[in-house]
Amino acid sequence: MRVLNIHGVGDVRLDPRDPPKAGDNDVVVKVKACGVCGSDLSYIKFGGINRKEGGVTPIGHEAAGEVVQIGKAVEGLKVGQRVVINPMQTSTFIGSGGPDGAFTDEVLVGDAKVGDSLLPIPDDLPFDVAALTEPLAVALHGVNRMQVKPGDKVVVFGCGPIGLGMVLWLVDRGIKDVVAVDLSPERLDRAQALGAKAVINAASEDVRERLLEIQGRTTVFGREAVDVDAYIDAAGAPSLVSDVIRMAKKHAKLVITAAYMKPVEVALGSMLTTEMSITTAVGYPDEMPEVLAALPRLKDKARSLISHRYQFDDVLKAFETAGTPQSAKVMVEFGEL
């Protein structure tokens, strides 16, 4: 068997490994599909996470597959059952610094619990769609933190897989005034196909002026502001937070889901006059079951997030593609789905 390991900065390899064996409380899942996440790319850039000198970081956490081994103390599962892994609920934080990663033929889920670290998936839900549960749960948590309702105007900055997932959920909740902003024409086309009212290419357009045209104008203490109720930052551009504060109307909201590695400037003076609120969203404390329940209804829209597919033999090519602006969700598949 093989596993994808980070050995150092920019050094990721497909290494041989022994097959995992389930202990009394464990389950082994044969991986059928696993998505490439932006955090995977970051782990490679920084040389791994929790990696000891001379050691490795196994990666991959957006996985769906089939149960092939069950420990005698594990209840509620059977061999052959189709499942999606909730990595945040695994005891080893699969793919994020522990001893196990899901870019492998078979992955060990320690201390496995049905409805917690492992969620059964319907027989008619394809594995590639099921593997979108984790990133779509991240997106849904960001939308939940926005607390928006039909009639609100929303702007999504960043149309990678998470931003596109947010567009999907916002539209599904009846939010008709969604504007998506990105630098990639391909990603903006996907956002529009998912139901965004309008898109803005920040590489060639003045974002503030275009938002004033699309969403309308209002004033705050005599200052012109954009008539948008909520913004979500899935881009992480250095000036974005201050740019939003300067254009925001009274009581606007900004939710940050992007990971910032360096401090950013914040225009507190402008924020004071608008009484706007800024919060963050990370992970998916409760959202995975909700996403999985909705996927049979939304599977066609969800599948449209997948821009590229690679077999596990070509996983290194998959990572090269995932680092390009033309990609959305890159899916790695293990044989026939």
SEDO-916111 format. One line per field, with one value per residue (C-alpha): z, y, x; residue in one letter; residue number from 1. Coordinates in pm, 1 decimal. Last residue first. Layout:
REM SEDO-916111
w Z:...
v Y:...
u X:...
type a:...
seq NUM:...
//
This chain:
REM SEDO-916111
w -825.3:-1022.2:-899.6:-615.9:-701.3:-624.8:-659.0:-735.2:-619.2:-811.1:-1048.2:-1293.6:-1023.8:-1004.8:-687.0:-718.2:-1052.5:-899.3:-619.8:-866.3:-1051.0:-725.2:-689.5:-1026.8:-905.5:-691.9:-1007.6:-1095.1:-1136.3:-1210.2:-1174.8:-903.6:-780.0:-1035.2:-824.1:-554.0:-798.0:-922.6:-571.4:-423.5:-322.4:-235.8:-69.0:182.4:450.4:416.6:462.0:775.6:918.3:850.8:1004.0:1378.3:1466.6:1105.0:1066.3:1129.8:1112.5:1211.9:1327.4:1231.7:1326.1:1186.9:1417.8:1107.4:1266.6:1467.0:1167.9:979.1:1264.2:1315.2:967.9:1025.4:894.8:866.7:1077.8:896.6:837.5:762.3:709.3:520.9:693.6:792.8:841.5:783.8:891.9:805.6:1091.8:910.9:558.9:464.9:205.5:440.5:651.2:339.2:216.3:562.9:564.9:204.4:220.8:278.4:54.1:251.6:-8.1:175.2:327.4:369.1:340.9:483.0:450.0:131.6:36.3:-38.2:148.1:64.9:365.3:504.2:848.2:681.5:336.3:96.6:-248.5:-458.5:-491.9:-853.1:-928.4:-580.7:-593.1:-925.7:-784.3:-477.8:-676.3:-937.7:-1222.5:-1399.0:-1143.0:-902.9:-1150.7:-1026.0:-1045.8:-1047.0:-916.3:-806.4:-891.0:-899.4:-1267.0:-1169.2:-913.6:-1168.3:-1419.8:-1146.7:-1086.6:-1453.1:-1477.8:-1191.4:-985.7:-753.0:-633.0:-605.3:-566.6:-399.8:-408.2:-432.3:-82.9:-86.2:138.5:-158.1:-303.0:15.3:33.8:-322.5:-295.9:24.3:-150.0:-419.8:-150.5:4.4:-328.4:-445.5:-528.2:-303.8:-166.2:-126.2:-116.2:35.5:6.8:240.1:109.2:214.7:545.0:674.0:998.3:871.7:1108.8:940.4:603.8:736.8:887.7:552.2:372.6:615.9:583.7:204.1:244.1:454.9:261.4:-76.4:-37.5:-59.5:-411.2:-523.2:-347.6:-537.9:-327.6:-421.9:-130.1:119.1:334.2:684.0:894.5:1066.8:1328.7:1501.0:1370.4:1407.2:1642.3:1561.3:1835.8:1561.8:1196.2:1004.7:636.4:336.1:-8.4:104.2:66.7:385.0:631.9:956.1:1220.0:1327.3:1192.5:997.8:765.5:1020.5:1348.9:1542.6:1765.1:1475.4:1524.9:1315.4:1042.7:982.7:751.6:495.8:493.9:269.9:453.6:307.2:646.2:894.1:1131.4:1432.3:1709.2:1747.9:2030.4:1799.4:1573.0:1218.7:896.7:531.8:564.1:229.6:128.7:154.2:228.0:269.3:514.9:318.0:455.1:621.7:793.2:796.0:1027.6:1006.1:1259.5:1397.3:1193.5:1392.7:1061.1:737.4:553.0:541.7:173.7:202.9:496.1:300.2:1.2:230.9:389.7:47.6:33.6:-221.7:-222.8:-138.8:-316.1:-271.5:45.6:197.6:557.0:856.9:1181.8:1538.0:1890.6:1919.1:1705.6:1327.8:1119.5:866.9:553.5:552.6:376.8:54.1:4.0:-231.2:-171.9:-71.2:-40.9:-68.3:280.1:430.5:420.0:356.5:310.3:64.6:155.4:-36.7:0.0
v 473.4:275.5:295.3:521.5:875.3:1203.8:1506.5:1860.2:2116.0:2443.6:2470.1:2746.3:2943.5:2674.7:2502.4:2225.2:2129.6:2057.4:1864.9:1644.6:1581.3:1443.0:1223.3:1057.9:696.0:793.8:858.1:1218.8:1433.0:1804.9:2082.1:1934.2:2210.3:2096.9:1782.6:1991.1:2132.1:1782.7:1635.4:1895.6:1679.6:1373.5:1613.8:1766.8:1495.0:1483.7:1858.7:1849.8:1563.7:1760.5:2090.1:2058.6:2197.7:2264.5:2410.7:2773.7:3083.3:3433.5:3751.5:4116.5:4345.7:4684.8:4976.7:5195.5:5489.9:5272.3:5058.8:5362.7:5455.1:5093.5:5061.7:4724.8:4651.2:4282.3:4057.2:3761.1:3399.1:3479.7:3174.0:3264.1:3210.6:3571.5:3679.2:4047.2:4202.5:4535.6:4733.2:5068.2:5038.8:4890.3:5041.6:5130.5:4817.7:4600.5:4753.1:4714.8:4342.3:4291.8:4456.8:4141.0:3910.0:3610.6:3488.5:3325.3:3656.8:3675.3:3999.5:4081.3:4341.8:4517.3:4871.5:5001.4:5317.9:5686.9:5893.6:6155.8:5998.5:5662.5:5680.1:5440.2:5307.7:5012.7:4643.7:4619.3:4967.0:5026.7:4677.6:4757.3:5075.6:4896.4:4607.9:4819.8:4570.0:4389.7:4165.2:4186.4:4002.3:4072.1:3832.0:3888.8:3732.5:3420.0:3112.3:2813.6:2880.2:3231.2:3092.9:2844.7:3123.0:3319.7:3024.3:3005.8:3383.2:3371.4:3682.6:3646.0:3822.2:3667.1:3874.2:3716.1:3900.6:3603.8:3459.2:3183.4:2936.8:2729.8:3046.9:3102.9:2735.5:2718.5:3055.3:2932.6:2616.2:2831.8:3021.8:2695.8:2539.0:2852.3:3148.3:3417.3:3717.1:3636.8:3942.7:3925.6:4129.9:4029.9:3964.8:3601.3:3567.8:3611.0:3482.4:3515.8:3244.5:2993.7:3084.5:3014.8:2687.1:2593.2:2649.8:2431.7:2169.0:2187.8:2118.9:1806.8:1668.9:1691.3:1332.7:1222.0:1367.4:1165.9:855.5:865.1:887.0:596.7:372.4:652.1:760.6:643.0:903.6:808.8:1022.7:1105.8:942.2:600.6:609.1:505.2:505.2:510.8:550.6:366.2:452.6:220.5:296.8:623.1:993.8:977.8:1064.9:893.2:953.1:1292.2:1636.8:1731.8:1444.1:1249.2:1436.6:1130.7:1082.8:1146.7:1406.8:1679.6:1421.4:1345.4:1047.4:957.6:610.1:325.8:-1.9:-299.3:-451.4:-353.4:-60.5:20.0:-88.1:-90.5:-311.2:-597.1:-369.2:-335.0:-389.8:-314.5:-13.3:163.0:509.3:884.7:1123.0:1494.0:1448.0:1401.4:1426.0:1210.0:1432.0:1282.4:1238.8:1338.6:1614.9:1575.8:1690.2:1861.4:2005.2:1963.2:2146.8:2493.6:2483.2:2119.5:2200.9:2496.9:2278.1:2034.9:2332.9:2426.6:2088.6:1810.6:1586.4:1216.9:938.9:561.8:508.0:161.3:236.1:57.0:82.7:101.8:27.0:-331.9:-261.0:-233.7:-323.4:-85.5:-223.0:-162.3:145.5:253.9:628.1:879.5:1188.6:1553.3:1786.0:2155.1:2215.0:1874.7:1506.3:1544.8:1203.4:1054.5:690.8:366.2:0.0
u -1636.7:-1378.8:-1021.9:-914.4:-1014.9:-839.7:-1067.5:-949.9:-1205.6:-1179.8:-887.3:-797.7:-615.6:-343.6:-226.5:-482.9:-328.6:11.8:-157.6:-342.6:-16.9:125.0:-185.1:-128.1:-131.8:-433.4:-638.1:-700.0:-1010.0:-1033.4:-1291.2:-1511.2:-1743.7:-2004.9:-2047.1:-2213.7:-2467.2:-2552.8:-2554.7:-2788.6:-3084.5:-2873.9:-2627.5:-2869.7:-2847.7:-2469.5:-2450.3:-2664.1:-2457.7:-2136.9:-2254.2:-2206.5:-1862.5:-1761.4:-1414.1:-1335.4:-1552.9:-1452.6:-1623.8:-1636.8:-1923.9:-2019.2:-2089.0:-2054.8:-1871.0:-1635.5:-1541.5:-1418.7:-1185.8:-1080.8:-929.7:-758.8:-408.1:-323.9:-103.3:58.1:-43.6:-408.1:-631.0:-948.2:-1283.2:-1346.7:-1708.0:-1785.0:-2113.7:-2279.1:-2433.3:-2405.3:-2264.2:-1930.1:-1693.9:-1407.1:-1449.0:-1445.5:-1118.7:-968.4:-1044.6:-933.2:-592.6:-385.9:-595.6:-725.8:-973.8:-1264.5:-1368.6:-1744.8:-1939.1:-2280.7:-2553.5:-2443.5:-2551.8:-2202.3:-2108.7:-2073.2:-1965.4:-2202.3:-2204.6:-2279.9:-2438.4:-2610.2:-2538.7:-2656.6:-2584.5:-2464.1:-2329.8:-2185.7:-2039.6:-1872.5:-1723.5:-1586.5:-1441.8:-1266.2:-1234.4:-948.3:-783.0:-1077.3:-1298.2:-1648.1:-1941.7:-2317.1:-2637.7:-2450.7:-2656.7:-2421.2:-2345.1:-2234.3:-1992.3:-1855.5:-1794.6:-1617.3:-1387.7:-1291.6:-1244.7:-992.2:-921.7:-1222.0:-1536.3:-1884.1:-2202.2:-2504.5:-2838.6:-3076.6:-3035.8:-3296.9:-3120.4:-2998.5:-2845.7:-2647.4:-2549.1:-2411.8:-2235.7:-2072.3:-1958.1:-1801.2:-1612.4:-1491.6:-1387.4:-1203.4:-1418.9:-1271.9:-1462.4:-1832.8:-2061.5:-2410.0:-2730.1:-3011.0:-3363.2:-3363.7:-3176.8:-2822.0:-2676.7:-2317.6:-2191.6:-2421.8:-2269.0:-1919.4:-2039.1:-2190.5:-1861.2:-1667.5:-1942.6:-1910.3:-1538.9:-1612.7:-1910.1:-1733.0:-1610.5:-1975.1:-1992.7:-1689.6:-1824.3:-2150.6:-2470.6:-2701.0:-2602.8:-2665.8:-2370.1:-2283.3:-2099.7:-1774.5:-1598.5:-1927.4:-2242.3:-2080.7:-1782.8:-1427.0:-1165.4:-899.9:-990.6:-719.3:-689.7:-674.0:-530.9:-376.1:-439.3:-646.9:-372.8:-277.9:-9.1:-147.4:-65.9:-375.7:-460.6:-661.3:-693.3:-570.1:-876.8:-1110.8:-1385.4:-1226.1:-1159.6:-1528.6:-1484.4:-1751.5:-1896.2:-2016.1:-2068.5:-1882.9:-1804.6:-2072.8:-2113.9:-2332.3:-2097.5:-1720.5:-1586.5:-1484.0:-1282.0:-1415.2:-1221.1:-1313.3:-1545.5:-1592.2:-1486.0:-1518.7:-1234.9:-1169.1:-878.2:-557.5:-204.2:61.5:323.3:672.5:968.9:1332.9:1280.7:929.0:631.1:356.1:236.0:424.6:700.1:544.2:447.2:337.5:106.7:-29.4:-118.1:-298.6:-476.8:-609.9:-777.5:-732.2:-1038.3:-1041.1:-1232.6:-1262.5:-1058.6:-1080.8:-1174.4:-1023.3:-1218.9:-1091.8:-1207.0:-1076.9:-772.3:-794.3:-489.9:-338.4:-168.3:208.5:340.9:508.1:560.6:399.2:609.2:572.7:872.7:783.6:924.2:991.4:897.7:523.3:362.8:113.3:48.1:97.3:0.0
type l:e:g:f:e:v:m:v:k:a:s:q:p:t:g:a:t:e:f:a:k:l:v:d:d:f:q:y:r:h:s:i:l:s:r:a:k:d:k:l:r:p:l:a:a:l:v:e:p:m:e:d:p:y:g:v:a:t:t:i:s:m:e:t:t:l:m:s:g:l:a:v:e:v:p:k:m:y:a:a:t:i:v:l:k:a:h:k:k:a:m:r:i:v:d:s:v:l:s:p:a:g:a:a:d:i:y:a:d:v:d:v:a:e:r:g:f:v:t:t:r:g:q:i:e:l:l:r:e:r:v:d:e:s:a:a:n:i:v:a:k:a:g:l:a:q:a:r:d:l:r:e:p:s:l:d:v:a:v:v:d:k:i:g:r:d:v:l:w:l:v:m:g:l:g:i:p:g:c:g:f:v:v:v:k:d:g:p:k:v:q:m:r:n:v:g:h:l:a:v:a:l:p:e:t:l:a:a:v:d:f:p:l:d:d:p:i:p:l:l:s:d:g:v:k:a:d:g:v:l:v:e:d:t:f:a:g:d:p:g:g:s:g:i:f:t:s:t:q:m:p:n:i:v:v:r:q:g:v:k:l:g:e:v:a:k:g:i:q:v:v:e:g:a:a:e:h:g:i:p:t:v:g:g:e:k:r:n:i:g:g:f:k:i:y:s:l:d:s:g:c:v:g:c:a:k:v:k:v:v:v:d:n:d:g:a:k:p:p:d:r:p:d:l:r:v:d:g:v:g:h:i:n:l:v:r:m
seq 337:336:335:334:333:332:331:330:329:328:327:326:325:324:323:322:321:320:319:318:317:316:315:314:313:312:311:310:309:308:307:306:305:304:303:302:301:300:299:298:297:296:295:294:293:292:291:290:289:288:287:286:285:284:283:282:281:280:279:278:277:276:275:274:273:272:271:270:269:268:267:266:265:264:263:262:261:260:259:258:257:256:255:254:253:252:251:250:249:248:247:246:245:244:243:242:241:240:239:238:237:236:235:234:233:232:231:230:229:228:227:226:225:224:223:222:221:220:219:218:217:216:215:214:213:212:211:210:209:208:207:206:205:204:203:202:201:200:199:198:197:196:195:194:193:192:191:190:189:188:187:186:185:184:183:182:181:180:179:178:177:176:175:174:173:172:171:170:169:168:167:166:165:164:163:162:161:160:159:158:157:156:155:154:153:152:151:150:149:148:147:146:145:144:143:142:141:140:139:138:137:136:135:134:133:132:131:130:129:128:127:126:125:124:123:122:121:120:119:118:117:116:115:114:113:112:111:110:109:108:107:106:105:104:103:102:101:100:99:98:97:96:95:94:93:92:91:90:89:88:87:86:85:84:83:82:81:80:79:78:77:76:75:74:73:72:71:70:69:68:67:66:65:64:63:62:61:60:59:58:57:56:55:54:53:52:51:50:49:48:47:46:45:44:43:42:41:40:39:38:37:36:35:34:33:32:31:30:29:28:27:26:25:24:23:22:21:20:19:18:17:16:15:14:13:12:11:10:9:8:7:6:5:4:3:2:1
//
